[in-house]
Amino acid sequence: MPRVVILKTGNTYPALREAFGDFDSWFAARLAPELNIHVVDVTVDDLPGQPENWDGIVITGSPAMVSDREPWSEQTGHWLAGAVRAEIPVLGVCYGHQLLAHALGGEVGFHPRGRETGTHPVALLDTALDDPLFKGLPRQFPAQLTHRQSVLRLPDNAVLLGHNEFEAHQAFRVGPCAWGVQFHPEFSSDVMRAYLEVQAPDLVKEGLDAEALLAEVTNAPEASSLLDRFSKIIMNR
């Protein structure tokens, strides 16, 4: 069985953990059952050997901020850069997307327009038409999002694959098999609603309409399909 490591970069809100489990369990549930999945919490545990020990690598979201450059985060970024050089399939999500970009020479920081949260459309560019992960998906699809930091500048060798009106860098690829996505393919619509409910007081303070965002949450099957697609890339190698 192909060996896949989920690099866990933090924990979700306590109320969500109690109701739905944590980040790593959401990924494990949507990755293919044929994979031998291991979880390493890089905020407290050692990195999992060499990247070449793994057939695939997934990096989760986090309440942390890449721009804080915590030692565990910087060490993980250095390790990921080695995985990209070794052409190990990598999928970074939200914090993982930003950390991957940072590790490869991009710039990460707070989005100048603040927070993006809820279900929003992601539009694919022509570059995604023959991309191994995205090819065959609709040119636009809904996705679950929640972030305040963004990739402000992509690494020089990155290929931009997707964006939307708010976020210029929703998806990118570096090399043949390393991807970052700002949106959350591991989120269900129930998890997205729970995030908005917890965030509601802050959303109001930030001038966002929490009730409208809750009402607009929908399923996002095309976005969620990326985890099965990524699984197949790993197994086909």
Stockholm file with secondary structure:
# STOCKHOLM 1.0

chainA/1-237         MPRVVILKTGNTYPALREAFGDFDSWFAARLAPELNIHVVDVTVDDLPGQPENWDGIVITGSPAMVSDREPWSEQTGHWLAGAVRAEIPVLGVCYGHQLLAHALGGEVGFHPRGRETGTHPVALLDTALDDPLFKGLPRQFPAQLTHRQSVLRLPDNAVLLGHNEFEAHQAFRVGPCAWGVQFHPEFSSDVMRAYLEVQAPDLVKEGLDAEALLAEVTNAPEASSLLDRFSKIIMNR
#=GR chainA/1-237 SS CCEEEEEECCCCCHHHHHHHCCHHHHHHHHSCTTSEEEEEETTTSCCCSCGGGCSEEEECCCSSCGGGCCHHHHHHHHHHHHHHHTTCCEEEETHHHHHHHHHTTCEEEECTTCCEEEEEEEEECGGGTTCTTTTTSCSEEEEEEEESEEEEECCTTEEEEEECSSCSCSEEEETTTEEEESSCTTCCHHHHHHHHHHHHHHHHHTTCCHHHHHHTCCCCHHHHHHHHHHHHHHHHC
#=GC SS_cons         CCEEEEEECCCCCHHHHHHHCCHHHHHHHHSCTTSEEEEEETTTSCCCSCGGGCSEEEECCCSSCGGGCCHHHHHHHHHHHHHHHTTCCEEEETHHHHHHHHHTTCEEEECTTCCEEEEEEEEECGGGTTCTTTTTSCSEEEEEEEESEEEEECCTTEEEEEECSSCSCSEEEETTTEEEESSCTTCCHHHHHHHHHHHHHHHHHTTCCHHHHHHTCCCCHHHHHHHHHHHHHHHHC
//
